[in-house]
Amino acid sequence: MRFLIVMREFKGMTPGAVWEDLTVGIEHLRAWKRIALVTDIDWVTNMTQLFGWMTPGEVKHFPLAEQASAIEWVAS
Protein backbone atom coordinates (compact mmCIF):
# COMPACT_ATOMS: atom_id res chain seq x y z
CA MET A 1 0.00 0.00 0.00
CA ARG A 2 1.13 3.50 -0.78
CA PHE A 3 -0.44 6.57 0.78
CA LEU A 4 -0.31 10.25 -0.02
CA ILE A 5 -1.51 12.35 2.90
CA VAL A 6 -2.05 16.06 2.24
CA MET A 7 -2.66 17.89 5.51
CA ARG A 8 -3.36 21.61 5.11
CA GLU A 9 -4.72 21.92 8.65
CA PHE A 10 -5.32 19.68 11.65
CA LYS A 11 -8.30 19.97 13.96
CA GLY A 12 -7.78 16.78 15.94
CA MET A 13 -8.79 13.13 15.78
CA THR A 14 -11.49 11.25 17.62
CA PRO A 15 -10.51 8.16 19.63
CA GLY A 16 -12.53 6.09 17.15
CA ALA A 17 -10.48 7.40 14.21
CA VAL A 18 -7.22 6.61 16.01
CA TRP A 19 -8.43 3.06 16.73
CA GLU A 20 -9.53 2.55 13.13
CA ASP A 21 -6.14 3.74 11.82
CA LEU A 22 -4.33 1.37 14.17
CA THR A 23 -6.41 -1.66 13.24
CA VAL A 24 -6.03 -1.04 9.49
CA GLY A 25 -2.29 -0.58 9.95
CA ILE A 26 -1.89 -3.81 11.90
CA GLU A 27 -4.14 -5.86 9.59
CA HIS A 28 -2.02 -4.90 6.58
CA LEU A 29 1.35 -4.63 8.30
CA ARG A 30 3.37 -6.30 5.54
CA ALA A 31 1.59 -4.45 2.73
CA TRP A 32 2.84 -0.94 3.60
CA LYS A 33 5.37 0.39 1.09
CA ARG A 34 5.47 4.18 1.22
CA ILE A 35 3.71 7.06 2.93
CA ALA A 36 4.21 10.62 1.70
CA LEU A 37 3.10 13.27 4.18
CA VAL A 38 2.55 16.68 2.59
CA THR A 39 2.15 19.45 5.16
CA ASP A 40 3.55 22.74 6.41
CA ILE A 41 2.41 22.07 10.00
CA ASP A 42 5.68 22.01 11.95
CA TRP A 43 4.56 19.87 14.89
CA VAL A 44 3.13 17.20 12.54
CA THR A 45 6.42 17.10 10.65
CA ASN A 46 8.38 16.86 13.93
CA MET A 47 6.19 14.05 15.28
CA THR A 48 6.56 12.16 12.01
CA GLN A 49 10.33 12.47 12.22
CA LEU A 50 10.33 11.28 15.84
CA PHE A 51 7.91 8.37 15.45
CA GLY A 52 8.18 7.52 11.75
CA TRP A 53 10.40 4.55 12.59
CA MET A 54 7.35 2.90 14.16
CA THR A 55 5.44 3.05 10.90
CA PRO A 56 5.83 0.12 8.52
CA GLY A 57 7.31 1.03 5.14
CA GLU A 58 9.05 4.27 4.23
CA VAL A 59 7.72 7.60 5.45
CA LYS A 60 8.83 10.88 3.92
CA HIS A 61 7.72 14.47 4.56
CA PHE A 62 7.19 17.08 1.85
CA PRO A 63 6.16 20.73 2.21
CA LEU A 64 2.86 21.70 0.56
CA ALA A 65 4.74 23.44 -2.24
CA GLU A 66 6.29 20.08 -3.21
CA GLN A 67 3.09 18.03 -3.50
CA ALA A 68 3.97 16.99 -7.07
CA SER A 69 7.30 15.59 -5.84
CA ALA A 70 5.48 13.70 -3.10
CA ILE A 71 3.14 12.10 -5.64
CA GLU A 72 6.09 11.09 -7.79
CA TRP A 73 8.00 9.63 -4.82
CA VAL A 74 5.11 7.67 -3.34
CA ALA A 75 4.22 6.18 -6.74
CA SER A 76 7.78 5.13 -7.59
Residue pairs with C-beta under 8 A, 6 or more apart in sequence:
1 28
1 31
1 32
1 33
1 57
2 33
2 34
2 35
2 74
2 75
3 34
3 35
3 36
3 74
4 36
4 38
4 70
4 71
4 74
5 35
5 36
5 37
5 38
5 39
6 38
6 39
6 64
6 67
7 37
7 38
7 39
7 41
7 44
8 39
8 40
8 64
9 41
10 41
10 44
25 32
25 55
25 56
29 56
30 56
32 55
32 56
32 57
33 57
33 58
34 57
34 58
34 59
34 60
34 73
34 74
35 55
35 57
35 58
35 59
35 60
35 74
36 60
36 62
36 70
36 71
36 73
36 74
37 44
37 45
37 48
37 59
37 60
37 61
37 62
37 70
38 61
38 62
38 63
38 64
38 66
38 67
38 70
39 45
39 61
39 63
39 64
40 63
40 64
45 61
48 59
48 61
49 61
52 59
60 70
60 73
62 69
62 70
62 73
